[in-house]
Amino acid sequence: MIQHWLILTGLWDHPERSLVKGSQMLREQSARLAYCLDDHGALVSLLQELAERFDYGCAVNPRKKKPNTCQQLKNGYKFA
């Protein structure tokens, strides 16, 4: 549930970010997250760090042959 809400608040509004990569990153950091749940200051610091990592660590890889949805939207692709 925590992963779900962090993905919704950190990545959902950014089509150029990968939800899969974000989920993987959160799973990798789950022990740190669990450790910080009872320490408000540490939790806020970790969430800020994750938000920064979402910006550069979760970028969608561009594709030439089959552009992903984000690329199609940016290029004004006409869906049939």
N, C-alpha and C positions, 0 to 999 in steps of 0.2 A: 504494500500500500504506500509506503514511504517513497519507493522508487517511482511509482505511478505519479504521485503528486509532484515530485521533483522534476520529472520529465514534463509534466503539464505546465509547470510554472517556469521552467528554464529553457525548454526547447520547442514547445508546441507552436509558438507564434513565429518561429524562424524556419521557413521552408528550406533554407540552405544548410540546415543542420540535420544530422542523421539521428533518428530516434534509436536505432539499433546501437550505434556507437555510444550514445548517451547512456543507454541501459547497461552496456558492457562496462563503461567507466564507473557507474554507480555500484555495480556488483563488485568490481575490484576494490572499491572504497567502502564496502559495507561494514567491515570490521571497525574502521575508523569512525564511521557514522554511528554505529552501535555504542562505541566507547564514549562518544560526545553527547549522547542523548540526555545525560543527567547534568551536563555542564553547559549552561546557556552561552557563555562566552566562547567556549571551544566550538560549540555547534554553529554559532554565527560565523566564526572564522572559517570553519570547514565549508559551510554553504557558500560563502563568498569565493573561496578557492574553487569550488566546483563550478560556480557560475562563470568564472574566468576560464576554466578548463573547457567548459562547454563551447566557448567562443572559438578556440583554436583547435581543440581536440576532436570535435564532432562534425567537422565540415564534410559535406557530401562530396564524394569523388565525382568530378565531371566525366562524362562519357561521350565519345564521338559517334559511335555506331548507333546506340540506342540511348538518346539523352534521357536523363531522369526527369521526373515531374518538375522539379525546381527549375532545371534548365529550360524545359518546354514553356513554363509560365513566363520566365524572363525573356524568352525569344518570341513570345506571342504565337506559340504553336496553336494551330487550329485543330481541335479534337474532332474526330468524325462522329 
